[in-house]
Amino acid sequence: MNLKERVFALTKAVGTSGLEKNASELACDMLKEFCPDAHIDNMGNVIGSFGEGEENILVEAHIDQIGLIVTAIEDGGFIKVTNCGGVDKRLLAAQEVTVWGKEKLIGVVSSTPPHLSGKDDDSKAIAIDDVAIDMGMSAEILKEKVSLGDRVTINSKQLEL
């Protein structure tokens, strides 16, 4: 696997704040190629070392990703959320997202259509309490598949610049 493939694989790994296990395990598996003793400690840190000597190198990075947390399932099949990390709310409208419930579900962050929004709405970020995800299914079916506290990630395509 070349460097680009490694970086893309790591950035695709799901691991929102507080639930980084999937991303940590992938990073640990990749590190084991270079550091056979690589492991994940009790705090979720991925640690590996090789060689002996007086010089040390520390590679440090966040392994979690910004996302959302399900706070309610509303009648009509909409999911209400709050932030999980420093979400830039200005970028949420109309984004495709994945809800990580009992199964992987795709939804879209709903937004106010232009003909219903006020003249000042374009310059304001939506409040996190107003964010709703349209799942395209009834609340009854949704409640069987999604629980409060489930994580939501924003789907984006990786590009080589």
C-alpha positions in Angstrom: 0.0 0.0 0.0 1.5 3.4 -1.0 1.4 6.5 1.1 -1.7 8.0 -0.6 -3.6 4.7 -0.2 -2.7 4.7 3.5 -3.8 8.3 4.1 -7.0 7.7 2.2 -7.7 4.5 4.2 -7.1 6.3 7.5 -9.3 9.3 6.6 -12.1 6.9 5.6 -12.0 5.1 8.9 -15.0 5.9 11.0 -14.1 7.1 14.5 -16.1 10.0 15.9 -14.9 11.5 19.2 -15.5 9.0 22.0 -15.8 6.1 19.6 -12.4 6.0 17.9 -11.9 2.2 18.1 -12.4 1.4 14.4 -9.9 4.2 13.4 -7.4 3.2 16.1 -7.5 -0.5 15.1 -6.8 0.4 11.5 -3.9 2.7 12.5 -2.5 0.1 14.8 -2.6 -2.6 12.1 -0.8 -0.2 9.6 1.8 0.6 12.2 2.5 -3.0 13.0 4.2 -3.3 9.5 6.9 -1.0 10.9 6.6 -1.6 14.7 5.6 -5.2 15.4 4.9 -4.4 19.0 2.3 -1.7 18.1 -0.7 -1.7 20.4 -3.6 0.4 21.7 -3.3 1.5 25.3 -6.1 1.9 27.9 -6.7 5.5 26.8 -7.0 4.6 23.1 -3.6 5.8 22.0 -1.9 3.8 19.3 1.7 3.2 20.4 4.6 1.5 18.6 8.3 1.6 18.9 11.4 0.1 17.2 15.1 0.2 17.7 17.1 1.4 20.6 19.0 4.6 21.2 19.1 8.0 22.7 17.0 9.7 20.0 13.2 9.4 19.9 10.6 10.6 17.5 7.0 11.2 18.4 4.4 11.1 15.7 1.2 12.7 17.0 -2.2 13.2 15.4 -5.9 13.2 16.2 -7.4 9.9 15.3 -11.0 10.9 15.8 -13.2 12.7 13.4 -15.8 15.4 13.8 -19.4 14.2 13.6 -22.8 14.4 15.1 -24.8 12.4 17.8 -28.4 11.4 17.5 -30.5 13.2 20.2 -34.0 12.5 19.0 -36.1 10.7 16.4 -39.0 12.9 15.3 -42.4 12.0 13.8 -42.0 12.1 10.1 -38.6 10.2 10.1 -36.3 13.1 10.9 -33.3 12.7 13.2 -32.3 15.5 15.5 -28.6 15.8 16.4 -26.0 17.7 18.4 -22.4 18.1 17.6 -19.6 15.6 18.4 -16.5 17.8 18.1 -16.2 21.1 16.4 -18.7 20.9 13.7 -18.8 23.9 11.3 -22.6 24.3 11.1 -22.2 26.5 8.0 -21.3 23.4 6.0 -24.1 21.1 7.1 -27.0 22.1 4.9 -27.8 19.5 2.2 -24.8 17.3 3.2 -25.1 13.5 2.8 -24.5 11.7 6.1 -24.1 8.2 7.4 -26.0 7.3 10.6 -24.2 4.4 12.4 -27.1 2.7 14.0 -27.9 -1.0 14.1 -27.0 -0.8 10.4 -25.3 1.8 8.2 -28.0 4.3 7.0 -27.6 7.2 4.6 -29.5 10.4 5.1 -29.4 14.1 4.1 -29.2 17.1 6.3 -32.4 19.0 5.6 -32.3 22.7 4.8 -34.9 25.4 4.3 -35.7 25.9 0.6 -34.9 29.3 -0.8 -38.5 30.3 -1.3 -39.2 29.8 2.4 -36.1 31.4 3.9 -35.8 35.0 4.9 -33.5 37.5 3.4 -30.9 37.2 6.2 -30.9 33.4 6.3 -28.1 33.1 3.7 -25.6 34.8 5.9 -26.3 32.8 9.1 -25.2 29.3 10.1 -28.0 27.0 11.1 -28.3 26.5 14.9 -27.4 22.9 15.9 -30.8 22.6 17.5 -32.4 23.2 14.1 -30.4 20.6 12.3 -32.5 17.7 11.1 -31.5 14.7 9.0 -34.1 13.3 6.5 -33.8 9.6 6.5 -36.5 8.9 4.0 -38.3 6.4 6.2 -41.0 6.5 8.8 -40.3 7.2 12.5 -41.4 3.7 13.4 -38.9 2.0 11.1 -36.2 4.5 12.0 -36.6 3.7 15.8 -35.9 0.1 15.1 -32.6 0.9 13.4 -31.3 4.0 15.2 -30.9 4.7 18.9 -30.2 7.9 20.8 -26.4 8.4 21.1 -25.7 6.7 17.7 -23.1 8.6 15.8 -23.4 10.4 12.5 -20.6 11.1 10.1 -20.5 13.5 7.1 -19.9 11.8 3.8 -17.2 13.4 1.7 -15.1 12.2 -1.2 -11.4 12.3 -0.8 -9.6 14.1 -3.7 -6.0 14.3 -4.6 -5.0 17.9 -5.0 
